[in-house]
Amino acid sequence: MSEKKIWRLLRYQDRWVRDQAQVKIAEKSRRIGLTYAEAYDDVMHAAEGKGNVYYQSYAKDMTKEYIETCRQWAESLQAVIDGFDEQIVEEDNRQKTLYSLRLASGKSIEAITASPRQFRSKGRPGDVAVVDEAAFCDDLGEVMKAALAFTVWGGFVRIISTHNGADNPFNILCEDARNQRKPYSLHRITFDDAIADGLPKRICDVAGRPYTPEAGRAWTGGIREIYRDNEDEELNCIPSASAGSWIAGELLVEATDKSAGIPGNYAGGAVWIGNDIARRRDQWVALAVEKIGRIAWVREERVLKDAPFAQHDAAIAELMDDYKVSRLVMDQTGIGERSVEMMQSKYGKSRVEGLLMTPALQLDIATAAREMFEENLVRLPDDLSLRAEIRGIKKTTGPTGKPRLVTEYSEDGHSDRAWALFYALAGMAQPAPNMADCQTIGTTRAAGLAGFAGPSVNAALAGYL
């Protein structure tokens, strides 16, 4: 028996489990434990020999947590576990992890990668396809095509997600079900619905704290505070009118750490600087990120607007003096040509890289950054404005059906702080530097670090998608 206690289902969780429609959809609030209920249903389904279950989500952490919850449910329900496998596979030039829980019934529960082809060739009678946080799939249309094939032989499809924009395919799917254009069962579970069904008391129980109305209100208020900059979409199941955010708000909340963004916390490690260049309308931003182990910590940010080029140069020089900089990654597009040329002359081409931005390279860089957030490898300062700028980078669908990024304009700019961060994170896609070669801080490091930096961002991200 696992040490973790298994709790009975709340009313909205129970309604979800009892609904045995062939295709059912849940549009839901964050933090309400619907995946927990789905794991229970999946274990019961496989343990009774009804069919295999194939679960996929866009984030590795979610697939790992899901399979562990299934294992705990199996132990609690006294379903005999015949084996547990963890397998590393190569997909799209990246390593991904698959998890499999085999039960004595002969059926298994598999947590697979978020690729449409993973559902293909699966779907025997009684099998279940589960897509969690579907609104954040890169190609939900293709995933749905593959998953719906399960129904041909009497299988089932479960689609679960918070919203990520009104024009997101997940919201369109919900509207089709709501208006009976598709014969799917639709569950809508807001944060208020979950509260009414006893979620605050359950939270206190799980945390081992006595429940009081005051404790319930304190927890509820804390969650609303976390999501206050996007409460309608994250908690109230109301999709935003614009395209969906490229990086989910929940990932940004999880990445927030009060120790980040403080230059005095610099630990002496290798630093990558991302520099988004602007002169008048937008902000000029240089953002320094230190890598400690596998974690990227935001250390310092310099933001200028309508400032002379000399101030830009001075800000970069100060950052290069203050940190052991592996690479300075700069937007070379337009007026960036001048700045990149000057910085390469001063610090060397091995340490300064200019990016000539194209839609394809922009998508590669944003994808590299998003993967780091999905792996919980980024630490952001507690800065609502920075989070808002990151959420201002939206995903839509281009004319060819592939993802395309659009960036919201605000009075502060064009998500310039977010792009500076993304440039720095993309720079980390290259091999780590040899810190023995990076001991002298200051501009004198330029000579000592000749040839020190690894492959360029362009090379590291070649073929990334």
Secondary structure as UniProt FT lines:
FT   HELIX           11..18
FT   STRAND          23..28
FT   HELIX           34..47
FT   TURN            48..49
FT   STRAND          53..57
FT   HELIX           60..76
FT   TURN            77..78
FT   STRAND          81..91
FT   TURN            92..93
FT   STRAND          94..103
FT   TURN            104..105
FT   STRAND          108..112
FT   HELIX           116..118
FT   TURN            119..121
FT   TURN            125..126
FT   STRAND          128..132
FT   HELIX           134..136
FT   TURN            138..139
FT   HELIX           140..148
FT   HELIX           149..153
FT   STRAND          156..161
FT   TURN            166..167
FT   HELIX           169..178
FT   TURN            179..180
FT   STRAND          185..189
FT   HELIX           191..196
FT   TURN            197..198
FT   HELIX           199..207
FT   HELIX           213..226
FT   HELIX           228..230
FT   HELIX           231..235
FT   STRAND          244..245
FT   HELIX           249..255
FT   TURN            258..261
FT   HELIX           263..265
FT   STRAND          270..276
FT   STRAND          283..292
FT   TURN            293..294
FT   STRAND          295..305
FT   HELIX           309..322
FT   STRAND          324..331
FT   TURN            334..335
FT   HELIX           336..347
FT   TURN            349..351
FT   STRAND          352..355
FT   HELIX           359..374
FT   TURN            375..376
FT   STRAND          378..380
FT   HELIX           384..391
FT   STRAND          393..397
FT   TURN            399..400
FT   STRAND          403..407
FT   TURN            411..412
FT   HELIX           416..427
FT   TURN            428..429
FT   HELIX           435..437
FT   TURN            443..444
FT   HELIX           445..448
FT   TURN            449..452
FT   HELIX           457..460
FT   TURN            461..463
//
